[in-house]
Amino acid sequence: MGRPATPLPSATELYARLDRPPWHAMSTHELATTLGVSIQNVWNWTLRGRFEAEPPEIYRQVSNRRMYLPCLILPVLDPQTTPRTWCARRLVEFHMLSQDQDQDTAQVLAAIECLERGNLLKRRWQVRLPQYLDRVQVLVKGSEITEKFSGTNQRSYPVLCDTLGNKSWYPSQVDG
């Protein structure tokens, strides 16, 4: 008889526990604490492809830590949502977007870029801004960018593929 499954919080509960915007990274330890699971569970889920770690080139002085974006973890817990949904929700809370208007991708990206370029939000992990903004753009535009994922029906937001199947983390490296 196997062990019982580790209960995970709902996406709304996890969102309420976040101490940062969903587009700011968390380390493995921070994610495990926020989810209420062990670090080993997070590693297992990463190796099995349930959670996706961020490319280390984006972050400065993180040593050998794996970084995760909450906006990629939340859609795993609630498959009807996208990273843009959670980013837009936080921007509405920051009063950067109006709740009654329809938040399109361009508005969400413009608000995030304004916050990041102005360094208005304190972050735990420093980033290389141009690469980071490219990465956030890929995540927010997730459903609008043509993506190819190897054979499974699981959604994958961060990896772009060109016509030859070459994978890249950044839109500028994908030849169209």
Rosetta constraint file for C-alpha pairs under 8 A:
AtomPair CA 6 CA 37 HARMONIC 7.28 0.50
AtomPair CA 8 CA 35 HARMONIC 6.53 0.50
AtomPair CA 8 CA 36 HARMONIC 7.49 0.50
AtomPair CA 8 CA 37 HARMONIC 7.84 0.50
AtomPair CA 9 CA 13 HARMONIC 5.75 0.50
AtomPair CA 9 CA 14 HARMONIC 5.95 0.50
AtomPair CA 9 CA 35 HARMONIC 6.60 0.50
AtomPair CA 9 CA 77 HARMONIC 7.87 0.50
AtomPair CA 10 CA 14 HARMONIC 6.22 0.50
AtomPair CA 10 CA 77 HARMONIC 6.06 0.50
AtomPair CA 10 CA 78 HARMONIC 7.30 0.50
AtomPair CA 11 CA 15 HARMONIC 6.04 0.50
AtomPair CA 11 CA 74 HARMONIC 5.25 0.50
AtomPair CA 11 CA 75 HARMONIC 7.40 0.50
AtomPair CA 11 CA 77 HARMONIC 5.17 0.50
AtomPair CA 11 CA 78 HARMONIC 5.69 0.50
AtomPair CA 12 CA 16 HARMONIC 6.22 0.50
AtomPair CA 13 CA 17 HARMONIC 6.40 0.50
AtomPair CA 14 CA 18 HARMONIC 6.49 0.50
AtomPair CA 14 CA 34 HARMONIC 7.11 0.50
AtomPair CA 14 CA 35 HARMONIC 6.78 0.50
AtomPair CA 14 CA 74 HARMONIC 7.42 0.50
AtomPair CA 15 CA 74 HARMONIC 7.44 0.50
AtomPair CA 17 CA 34 HARMONIC 6.60 0.50
AtomPair CA 18 CA 22 HARMONIC 7.62 0.50
AtomPair CA 18 CA 34 HARMONIC 7.27 0.50
AtomPair CA 20 CA 24 HARMONIC 6.41 0.50
AtomPair CA 20 CA 123 HARMONIC 7.72 0.50
AtomPair CA 21 CA 87 HARMONIC 7.37 0.50
AtomPair CA 21 CA 90 HARMONIC 6.49 0.50
AtomPair CA 22 CA 69 HARMONIC 6.48 0.50
AtomPair CA 22 CA 70 HARMONIC 4.81 0.50
AtomPair CA 22 CA 71 HARMONIC 4.79 0.50
AtomPair CA 22 CA 86 HARMONIC 6.74 0.50
AtomPair CA 22 CA 87 HARMONIC 6.00 0.50
AtomPair CA 22 CA 90 HARMONIC 7.48 0.50
AtomPair CA 23 CA 69 HARMONIC 5.87 0.50
AtomPair CA 23 CA 70 HARMONIC 6.57 0.50
AtomPair CA 23 CA 71 HARMONIC 5.90 0.50
AtomPair CA 23 CA 87 HARMONIC 6.75 0.50
AtomPair CA 23 CA 136 HARMONIC 7.07 0.50
AtomPair CA 24 CA 69 HARMONIC 6.13 0.50
AtomPair CA 24 CA 70 HARMONIC 7.34 0.50
AtomPair CA 24 CA 123 HARMONIC 7.04 0.50
AtomPair CA 25 CA 67 HARMONIC 5.85 0.50
AtomPair CA 25 CA 68 HARMONIC 5.30 0.50
AtomPair CA 25 CA 69 HARMONIC 4.61 0.50
AtomPair CA 25 CA 70 HARMONIC 6.89 0.50
AtomPair CA 25 CA 125 HARMONIC 7.01 0.50
AtomPair CA 26 CA 30 HARMONIC 5.72 0.50
AtomPair CA 26 CA 31 HARMONIC 5.95 0.50
AtomPair CA 26 CA 67 HARMONIC 5.46 0.50
AtomPair CA 26 CA 68 HARMONIC 5.21 0.50
AtomPair CA 26 CA 69 HARMONIC 6.24 0.50
AtomPair CA 26 CA 70 HARMONIC 7.29 0.50
AtomPair CA 26 CA 125 HARMONIC 7.98 0.50
AtomPair CA 27 CA 31 HARMONIC 6.13 0.50
AtomPair CA 27 CA 65 HARMONIC 6.40 0.50
AtomPair CA 27 CA 66 HARMONIC 5.83 0.50
AtomPair CA 27 CA 67 HARMONIC 4.62 0.50
AtomPair CA 27 CA 68 HARMONIC 6.26 0.50
AtomPair CA 28 CA 32 HARMONIC 6.07 0.50
AtomPair CA 28 CA 39 HARMONIC 6.58 0.50
AtomPair CA 28 CA 42 HARMONIC 6.93 0.50
AtomPair CA 28 CA 43 HARMONIC 7.84 0.50
AtomPair CA 28 CA 65 HARMONIC 7.13 0.50
AtomPair CA 28 CA 66 HARMONIC 5.98 0.50
AtomPair CA 28 CA 67 HARMONIC 6.39 0.50
AtomPair CA 28 CA 68 HARMONIC 7.20 0.50
AtomPair CA 29 CA 33 HARMONIC 6.18 0.50
AtomPair CA 29 CA 39 HARMONIC 6.19 0.50
AtomPair CA 30 CA 34 HARMONIC 6.11 0.50
AtomPair CA 31 CA 35 HARMONIC 6.02 0.50
AtomPair CA 31 CA 42 HARMONIC 7.73 0.50
AtomPair CA 31 CA 68 HARMONIC 7.56 0.50
AtomPair CA 32 CA 36 HARMONIC 5.85 0.50
AtomPair CA 32 CA 37 HARMONIC 5.17 0.50
AtomPair CA 32 CA 38 HARMONIC 5.68 0.50
AtomPair CA 32 CA 39 HARMONIC 5.37 0.50
AtomPair CA 32 CA 41 HARMONIC 7.86 0.50
AtomPair CA 32 CA 42 HARMONIC 6.35 0.50
AtomPair CA 33 CA 37 HARMONIC 6.46 0.50
AtomPair CA 33 CA 38 HARMONIC 7.53 0.50
AtomPair CA 37 CA 41 HARMONIC 6.51 0.50
AtomPair CA 37 CA 42 HARMONIC 7.58 0.50
AtomPair CA 38 CA 42 HARMONIC 6.91 0.50
AtomPair CA 39 CA 43 HARMONIC 6.36 0.50
AtomPair CA 40 CA 44 HARMONIC 6.07 0.50
AtomPair CA 41 CA 45 HARMONIC 6.11 0.50
AtomPair CA 42 CA 46 HARMONIC 6.13 0.50
AtomPair CA 42 CA 51 HARMONIC 7.73 0.50
AtomPair CA 43 CA 47 HARMONIC 6.15 0.50
AtomPair CA 44 CA 48 HARMONIC 6.10 0.50
AtomPair CA 45 CA 49 HARMONIC 6.16 0.50
AtomPair CA 45 CA 50 HARMONIC 5.05 0.50
AtomPair CA 45 CA 51 HARMONIC 5.72 0.50
AtomPair CA 46 CA 50 HARMONIC 5.71 0.50
AtomPair CA 46 CA 51 HARMONIC 4.64 0.50
AtomPair CA 46 CA 52 HARMONIC 5.88 0.50
AtomPair CA 46 CA 53 HARMONIC 6.98 0.50
AtomPair CA 47 CA 51 HARMONIC 7.99 0.50
AtomPair CA 50 CA 76 HARMONIC 7.39 0.50
AtomPair CA 51 CA 72 HARMONIC 7.56 0.50
AtomPair CA 51 CA 73 HARMONIC 6.44 0.50
AtomPair CA 51 CA 76 HARMONIC 7.65 0.50
AtomPair CA 52 CA 68 HARMONIC 6.82 0.50
AtomPair CA 52 CA 72 HARMONIC 7.36 0.50
AtomPair CA 53 CA 66 HARMONIC 6.15 0.50
AtomPair CA 53 CA 67 HARMONIC 5.59 0.50
AtomPair CA 53 CA 68 HARMONIC 5.00 0.50
AtomPair CA 53 CA 69 HARMONIC 7.69 0.50
AtomPair CA 54 CA 58 HARMONIC 7.98 0.50
AtomPair CA 54 CA 66 HARMONIC 7.01 0.50
AtomPair CA 54 CA 67 HARMONIC 5.34 0.50
AtomPair CA 54 CA 68 HARMONIC 5.58 0.50
AtomPair CA 54 CA 69 HARMONIC 7.16 0.50
AtomPair CA 55 CA 67 HARMONIC 7.86 0.50
AtomPair CA 55 CA 169 HARMONIC 7.60 0.50
AtomPair CA 56 CA 62 HARMONIC 8.00 0.50
AtomPair CA 56 CA 66 HARMONIC 7.40 0.50
AtomPair CA 56 CA 67 HARMONIC 7.50 0.50
AtomPair CA 58 CA 127 HARMONIC 5.68 0.50
AtomPair CA 58 CA 128 HARMONIC 5.41 0.50
AtomPair CA 58 CA 129 HARMONIC 7.87 0.50
AtomPair CA 58 CA 131 HARMONIC 5.88 0.50
AtomPair CA 58 CA 132 HARMONIC 5.76 0.50
AtomPair CA 59 CA 125 HARMONIC 6.83 0.50
AtomPair CA 59 CA 126 HARMONIC 5.87 0.50
AtomPair CA 59 CA 127 HARMONIC 4.35 0.50
AtomPair CA 59 CA 128 HARMONIC 6.06 0.50
AtomPair CA 60 CA 125 HARMONIC 7.16 0.50
AtomPair CA 60 CA 126 HARMONIC 5.42 0.50
AtomPair CA 60 CA 127 HARMONIC 5.53 0.50
AtomPair CA 60 CA 128 HARMONIC 6.81 0.50
AtomPair CA 61 CA 125 HARMONIC 7.84 0.50
AtomPair CA 61 CA 126 HARMONIC 7.43 0.50
AtomPair CA 62 CA 125 HARMONIC 7.24 0.50
AtomPair CA 68 CA 72 HARMONIC 7.59 0.50
AtomPair CA 68 CA 73 HARMONIC 7.77 0.50
AtomPair CA 69 CA 73 HARMONIC 6.73 0.50
AtomPair CA 70 CA 74 HARMONIC 6.04 0.50
AtomPair CA 71 CA 75 HARMONIC 7.07 0.50
AtomPair CA 71 CA 82 HARMONIC 7.75 0.50
AtomPair CA 71 CA 83 HARMONIC 4.69 0.50
AtomPair CA 71 CA 84 HARMONIC 7.72 0.50
AtomPair CA 71 CA 86 HARMONIC 6.16 0.50
AtomPair CA 71 CA 87 HARMONIC 6.90 0.50
AtomPair CA 72 CA 76 HARMONIC 7.08 0.50
AtomPair CA 72 CA 82 HARMONIC 7.93 0.50
AtomPair CA 72 CA 83 HARMONIC 5.90 0.50
AtomPair CA 72 CA 157 HARMONIC 7.86 0.50
AtomPair CA 73 CA 77 HARMONIC 6.81 0.50
AtomPair CA 74 CA 78 HARMONIC 6.26 0.50
AtomPair CA 74 CA 81 HARMONIC 7.90 0.50
AtomPair CA 74 CA 83 HARMONIC 7.45 0.50
AtomPair CA 74 CA 86 HARMONIC 7.67 0.50
AtomPair CA 75 CA 79 HARMONIC 4.96 0.50
AtomPair CA 75 CA 80 HARMONIC 7.09 0.50
AtomPair CA 75 CA 81 HARMONIC 5.38 0.50
AtomPair CA 75 CA 82 HARMONIC 5.59 0.50
AtomPair CA 75 CA 83 HARMONIC 6.64 0.50
AtomPair CA 81 CA 85 HARMONIC 6.06 0.50
AtomPair CA 81 CA 86 HARMONIC 7.70 0.50
AtomPair CA 82 CA 86 HARMONIC 6.95 0.50
AtomPair CA 82 CA 142 HARMONIC 7.74 0.50
AtomPair CA 83 CA 87 HARMONIC 6.26 0.50
AtomPair CA 83 CA 139 HARMONIC 6.35 0.50
AtomPair CA 83 CA 140 HARMONIC 5.94 0.50
AtomPair CA 83 CA 142 HARMONIC 7.63 0.50
AtomPair CA 84 CA 88 HARMONIC 5.90 0.50
AtomPair CA 84 CA 105 HARMONIC 7.35 0.50
AtomPair CA 84 CA 108 HARMONIC 7.53 0.50
AtomPair CA 84 CA 139 HARMONIC 7.23 0.50
AtomPair CA 84 CA 140 HARMONIC 4.62 0.50
AtomPair CA 84 CA 141 HARMONIC 7.27 0.50
AtomPair CA 84 CA 142 HARMONIC 7.85 0.50
AtomPair CA 85 CA 89 HARMONIC 6.18 0.50
AtomPair CA 86 CA 90 HARMONIC 6.41 0.50
AtomPair CA 87 CA 91 HARMONIC 6.28 0.50
AtomPair CA 87 CA 108 HARMONIC 7.34 0.50
AtomPair CA 87 CA 140 HARMONIC 7.83 0.50
AtomPair CA 88 CA 92 HARMONIC 6.19 0.50
AtomPair CA 88 CA 97 HARMONIC 7.57 0.50
AtomPair CA 88 CA 103 HARMONIC 6.95 0.50
AtomPair CA 88 CA 108 HARMONIC 5.97 0.50
AtomPair CA 89 CA 93 HARMONIC 6.48 0.50
AtomPair CA 90 CA 94 HARMONIC 6.29 0.50
AtomPair CA 91 CA 95 HARMONIC 6.19 0.50
AtomPair CA 91 CA 96 HARMONIC 5.23 0.50
AtomPair CA 91 CA 97 HARMONIC 5.78 0.50
AtomPair CA 91 CA 108 HARMONIC 7.60 0.50
AtomPair CA 91 CA 111 HARMONIC 7.39 0.50
AtomPair CA 91 CA 112 HARMONIC 7.89 0.50
AtomPair CA 92 CA 96 HARMONIC 5.80 0.50
AtomPair CA 92 CA 97 HARMONIC 4.81 0.50
AtomPair CA 92 CA 98 HARMONIC 5.95 0.50
AtomPair CA 92 CA 99 HARMONIC 5.83 0.50
AtomPair CA 96 CA 111 HARMONIC 6.39 0.50
AtomPair CA 97 CA 101 HARMONIC 7.97 0.50
AtomPair CA 97 CA 103 HARMONIC 7.34 0.50
AtomPair CA 97 CA 107 HARMONIC 7.84 0.50
AtomPair CA 97 CA 108 HARMONIC 7.84 0.50
AtomPair CA 97 CA 111 HARMONIC 7.71 0.50
AtomPair CA 98 CA 103 HARMONIC 7.95 0.50
AtomPair CA 103 CA 107 HARMONIC 6.24 0.50
AtomPair CA 103 CA 108 HARMONIC 6.62 0.50
AtomPair CA 104 CA 108 HARMONIC 6.49 0.50
AtomPair CA 105 CA 109 HARMONIC 6.13 0.50
AtomPair CA 105 CA 140 HARMONIC 6.72 0.50
AtomPair CA 105 CA 141 HARMONIC 6.50 0.50
AtomPair CA 106 CA 110 HARMONIC 6.03 0.50
AtomPair CA 107 CA 111 HARMONIC 6.16 0.50
AtomPair CA 108 CA 112 HARMONIC 6.25 0.50
AtomPair CA 108 CA 140 HARMONIC 7.78 0.50
AtomPair CA 109 CA 113 HARMONIC 6.02 0.50
AtomPair CA 109 CA 136 HARMONIC 7.91 0.50
AtomPair CA 109 CA 137 HARMONIC 6.58 0.50
AtomPair CA 109 CA 140 HARMONIC 7.17 0.50
AtomPair CA 110 CA 114 HARMONIC 6.09 0.50
AtomPair CA 111 CA 115 HARMONIC 6.30 0.50
AtomPair CA 112 CA 116 HARMONIC 6.12 0.50
AtomPair CA 113 CA 117 HARMONIC 5.80 0.50
AtomPair CA 113 CA 133 HARMONIC 7.01 0.50
AtomPair CA 114 CA 118 HARMONIC 5.95 0.50
AtomPair CA 115 CA 119 HARMONIC 5.99 0.50
AtomPair CA 115 CA 120 HARMONIC 5.30 0.50
AtomPair CA 115 CA 121 HARMONIC 6.63 0.50
AtomPair CA 116 CA 120 HARMONIC 6.53 0.50
AtomPair CA 116 CA 121 HARMONIC 7.06 0.50
AtomPair CA 117 CA 129 HARMONIC 7.88 0.50
AtomPair CA 127 CA 132 HARMONIC 6.41 0.50
AtomPair CA 128 CA 132 HARMONIC 5.94 0.50
AtomPair CA 129 CA 133 HARMONIC 5.97 0.50
AtomPair CA 130 CA 134 HARMONIC 6.30 0.50
AtomPair CA 131 CA 135 HARMONIC 6.18 0.50
AtomPair CA 131 CA 170 HARMONIC 7.49 0.50
AtomPair CA 132 CA 136 HARMONIC 6.21 0.50
AtomPair CA 133 CA 137 HARMONIC 6.07 0.50
AtomPair CA 134 CA 138 HARMONIC 6.35 0.50
AtomPair CA 134 CA 170 HARMONIC 6.15 0.50
AtomPair CA 134 CA 171 HARMONIC 7.02 0.50
AtomPair CA 135 CA 139 HARMONIC 6.37 0.50
AtomPair CA 135 CA 158 HARMONIC 7.54 0.50
AtomPair CA 135 CA 169 HARMONIC 7.05 0.50
AtomPair CA 135 CA 170 HARMONIC 6.37 0.50
AtomPair CA 136 CA 140 HARMONIC 6.07 0.50
AtomPair CA 137 CA 141 HARMONIC 5.97 0.50
AtomPair CA 138 CA 142 HARMONIC 5.80 0.50
AtomPair CA 138 CA 145 HARMONIC 7.55 0.50
AtomPair CA 138 CA 157 HARMONIC 7.32 0.50
AtomPair CA 138 CA 158 HARMONIC 6.42 0.50
AtomPair CA 138 CA 170 HARMONIC 7.50 0.50
AtomPair CA 138 CA 171 HARMONIC 7.16 0.50
AtomPair CA 139 CA 157 HARMONIC 5.83 0.50
AtomPair CA 139 CA 158 HARMONIC 6.07 0.50
AtomPair CA 141 CA 145 HARMONIC 6.23 0.50
AtomPair CA 142 CA 157 HARMONIC 5.25 0.50
AtomPair CA 142 CA 158 HARMONIC 7.56 0.50
AtomPair CA 143 CA 157 HARMONIC 7.78 0.50
AtomPair CA 145 CA 160 HARMONIC 7.87 0.50
AtomPair CA 146 CA 160 HARMONIC 7.34 0.50
AtomPair CA 146 CA 161 HARMONIC 7.82 0.50
AtomPair CA 147 CA 156 HARMONIC 7.76 0.50
AtomPair CA 147 CA 157 HARMONIC 7.69 0.50
AtomPair CA 147 CA 159 HARMONIC 7.09 0.50
AtomPair CA 147 CA 160 HARMONIC 5.36 0.50
AtomPair CA 147 CA 161 HARMONIC 6.03 0.50
AtomPair CA 148 CA 160 HARMONIC 6.98 0.50
AtomPair CA 148 CA 161 HARMONIC 6.05 0.50
AtomPair CA 148 CA 165 HARMONIC 7.99 0.50
AtomPair CA 149 CA 154 HARMONIC 7.95 0.50
AtomPair CA 149 CA 155 HARMONIC 7.73 0.50
AtomPair CA 149 CA 156 HARMONIC 6.64 0.50
AtomPair CA 158 CA 169 HARMONIC 6.44 0.50
AtomPair CA 159 CA 167 HARMONIC 6.27 0.50
AtomPair CA 159 CA 168 HARMONIC 5.89 0.50
AtomPair CA 159 CA 169 HARMONIC 5.38 0.50
AtomPair CA 160 CA 167 HARMONIC 5.63 0.50
AtomPair CA 160 CA 168 HARMONIC 5.44 0.50
AtomPair CA 160 CA 169 HARMONIC 6.35 0.50
AtomPair CA 160 CA 170 HARMONIC 7.36 0.50
AtomPair CA 160 CA 171 HARMONIC 7.06 0.50
AtomPair CA 160 CA 174 HARMONIC 7.04 0.50
AtomPair CA 161 CA 165 HARMONIC 5.26 0.50
AtomPair CA 161 CA 166 HARMONIC 5.41 0.50
AtomPair CA 161 CA 167 HARMONIC 4.61 0.50
AtomPair CA 161 CA 168 HARMONIC 6.42 0.50
AtomPair CA 161 CA 174 HARMONIC 6.51 0.50
AtomPair CA 162 CA 166 HARMONIC 5.63 0.50
AtomPair CA 162 CA 167 HARMONIC 6.89 0.50
AtomPair CA 162 CA 174 HARMONIC 5.23 0.50
AtomPair CA 162 CA 175 HARMONIC 5.67 0.50
AtomPair CA 162 CA 176 HARMONIC 5.90 0.50
AtomPair CA 163 CA 175 HARMONIC 7.51 0.50
AtomPair CA 163 CA 176 HARMONIC 6.72 0.50
AtomPair CA 166 CA 174 HARMONIC 7.65 0.50
AtomPair CA 167 CA 174 HARMONIC 7.57 0.50
AtomPair CA 168 CA 173 HARMONIC 6.22 0.50
AtomPair CA 168 CA 174 HARMONIC 6.38 0.50
AtomPair CA 169 CA 173 HARMONIC 7.80 0.50
AtomPair CA 170 CA 174 HARMONIC 7.15 0.50
